[in-house]
Amino acid sequence: MNLWSRCACWLRATVLRSGMENEMDEELRFHIEACAADLVRSGVPRQDALRRARLQFGGMERAKEECRDARGVSFVEKLAQDLRYGARTLRRSPGYTVVAVLTLALGIGANTAIFSLVDGILLAPLPYSRPEQLVSVTGTYPRGAFVAMREQVHTMNVATYAEGHEFNLTGQGKPIRLTGTMVSAELFSLLGARPTLGRTFYPGEDMAGQDDYVVLSHALWTQRFGADPSIVGRSIEVEGVNRQVIGVMAADFRFPSAKTELWLPLHNDPRNRSAYWAGDFMPVIGRLQTGTSIERGRAEVRLFQSQVGELFPWPMPARWNADVSVVRLQKDMVSDVRTRLLMLLGAVALVLLIACANVANLTLSRAATREKEIAIRSALGAGRRRIVTQLITESVLLAFMGGALGLVFATSGLSLLKTALPSDTPRLMDVHLDWLVLAFTGTLVVLTGFIFGLAPALQASRGGPANSLKSSGRGNAGSISQSLRGSLVVAEVAIAVLLVVSAGLLIRSFWAISHLNPGFEFEHVVTARITPNETFCSDAARCVAFYRNVLDQVQSSPGITGAALVNTLPLGGRVTKRSMNVEDYVPPSAEPSPLFWLNTVSPQYFRVMGIPILAGRDLTDADASGNPAVAMVTAATARRYWPNQNAIGKHVRLLGDDNWHTVVGVTQDVRAYDPQKNVPAWIDGTVYVPYSSRSTLEDGRVPAEMTIAVRTSSDESQTGATLQQIVTGLNQEAPLSEVKTMRAVVAEAVSTPASTTSLFVAFAGLALALGIIGIYGVLAYLVSKRTREIAIRVALGAQRQDVLRLIMKEGAKLSFAGIALGLAGAFAVTRLLASELYGISAADPMTYFGAAALMAVVTLLACYIPTRRAMRVDPLIALREE
């Protein structure tokens, strides 16, 4: 019988059971009648012939059973019988059923929610055409180097993008600040992304003079332009430049991130040497040619990297892109979150194992009350395999109930996870419950049912009917059951200890990060981004006068004790870089000039931000004239370039500038890049220069975008409105955005470790609670089974403290065994957390000791409750009941 025929029989046996039974009855009667007819023809009387035919044919029910087995129908019938019986059994034990279902629902729901993240971020293919051909070059390149790569690399088509640019949209009502991405002309076609309206960029439309176009995101088109289809072909003013809207992308196109609101073509202009060779260093993506392996693409890119340095108008550092490679685009996009997500998936898997152990313990306790039922079924002819199948079916049914409720928990939990995770988590918007997640949950449910049901089922079916039918059922089976229950509790406690240690390490790491001295005082400071058009600031004097007026009006506002400007706010996510010449410092051979983080600030910036000046003086209003040119450096920069010397009076010079800047002050180091680092690894130093009409950017302009920092003694919530009113009054086309307190800026900077830590703490707390419940359940069962023994001990003169020691000793053995096993496991496993830890070792002894002490206290408290019940046993009442 083939598969389709067997499935048809199963379906008929389930849906059309009565009809199938009637068919078998008719067929069997036909065979008996035929056999009787042959006997009649041979001279046997009809009644005798029928009797002999029935004897020769055998029992009707046995024949029908054989027919069902031949058709594969008996399996379906037995399964249906087991499910009905299991449902009735669970309905008769509502307490056990509710506790078990809730326990499993928590474990399955948490696993489903985390797997949804893993699936949506790590596993699901990218939503682009033929995603398996898409790759990423691990190095970054300026415009000139990318153009050369586009011409010289043949194993793949390449494209690039510069993410995180911001543009003013004006002429459409109130000016707004938009986040955009500058892309090479072929990026959309390389991804195979088609617009909802219009078109994308044609080849060559990223060259200077041919790039006055813009593509809108679906969200911007809907929210700002009312989903007007006639927007295509119209011009809008972006950063003071009229650009023609040529297309609107689909709602689900979010490359390179969901923050992008519009796409502009790169402005490739070989005449602007600075921007062409030293502007944005951009990532490169590619699409492998059909039939080309990633290894060939990797080899060609490495060959290109070995030659591209010769194209630069200045020497490039030997370490630049030294380890360049080619990887799958999907892997590169999620590389920063892969380890973190897999850690969370492992944590919730351990929580599920604890839940399974707990339910297995509950099932073992319940099996003790069903010994006689199982013995009677065995005595009536049920084999051990049939009994085990029945009990496992009940476990799987219970797991399905827990899985159904777990999906409800997972839906809510996934929404909470998406809210808790940092908004810049790649592909977070694509995460949802899909068919793969449902398949995962279904598989998880079946495995869970087998895991927690198999051991109790085998244990319950182990004893013979004669022993089980004896009173109390004590003996070897009971001791084996107790050993199994104890082993499960030890495993629960061990897993809980592992998770508590992991959570403890992350908590201490997060505490270290969040309590680092950032180098500035963030209380009572409000910041806001002011972004006039670049065309407005093409007149440097006009731009400087605008900002001077802003500061004057803000400082004269009530409740404001100080205000200052900076182009890159600490922890603000922006870096302005400039190559510098440093007095008395000669770069190594073939190495370029050091790359500095250039901060352009107004006077009083260090006072407003509370940054201590360690040597020299602060910047003054007189320094804004730029004559003489002055600068301030951080302590780390001074130590690096002038070790054991006084940095005051030393000189630095912006590459390409004729004027040297005299160092007049040394400031305390500031955590400007992230909470763990002052500057990124590729930055060699930090310098502060006064904001003036003197150009400081690589393209010869003054910074147009500045952040104002305001120290206030009044209500911080009102400061934003005050700033908005002042800026709008001075320049109606200068949007004010990112109004937030410095406390909020610092909180956002630690949001990633905070989210990971909070999730681990939640899982560790759940594991701890389940472990406590497990050890409490074992001891409660132990007390109930030893009531007679305890009563006899008390009757013979045992004191209450003797009973206390007896029961607590049992609990302590389980607890300490689990703690020891858990600490050993944690020592081996938590090394995987090393990349997520800061300022603490994965083998931190204080954390291990604290976790062990916590587990010892809570488990012994869990032991004490059933122990008190044992101490109150009245021997007369207990022996009378026995």
Secondary structure, DSSP 8 states (H G I E B T S, - for coil): --HHHHHHHHHHHHHSHHHHHHHHHHHHHHHHHHHHHHHHHTT--HHHHHHHHHHHH--HHHHHHHHHHHHTHHHHHHHHHHHHHHHHHHHH-HHHHHHHHHHHHHHHHHHHHHHHHHIIIIIS--SSSSGGGEEEEEEEE-HHHHHHHHHH--SEEEEEEEEEEEEEEESSSS-EEEEEEEE-TTHHHHHT--EEEE----TTTTBTTS--EEEE-HHHHHHHHTT-GGGTT-EEEETTEEEEEEEEE-TT--SS-TT--EEEE--B-TT-HHHHHHS--EEEEEEE-TT--HHHHHHHHHHHHHHHGGGSSS---TTTTTT--EEEHHHHHTHHHHHHHHHHHHHHHHHHHHHHHHHHHHHHHHHHHTHHHHHHHHHTT--HHHHHHHHHHHHHHHHHHHHHHHHHHHHHHHHHHHHHS-TT-TTGGG----HHHHHHHHHHHHHHHHHHHHHHHHHHTTS-HHHHHSGGG-SHHHHHHHHHHHHHHHHHHHHHHHHHHHHHHHHHHHHHHHTS--SS--TTEEEEEE---TTGGGSHHHHHHHHHHHHHHHHTSTTEEEEEEESS-TTSS---EEEEEETT----TT----EEEEEEE-TTHHHHHT--EEEE----GGGGG-SS-EEEEEHHHHHHHSTTS--TT-EEEETT-S--EEEEEEE-----SBTTBSS-TT--EEEEEE-SSS--STTS-----EEEEEEESS-HHHHHHHHHHHHHHH-TT--EEEEEEHHHHHHHHTHHHHHHHHHHHHHHHHHHHHHHHHHHHHHHHHHHHTHHHHHHHHHTT--HHHHHHHHHHHHHHHHHHHHHHHHHHHHHHGGGGGGG-SSS-TT-HHHHHHHHHHHHHHHHHHHHHHHHHHHT--HHHHHHH-
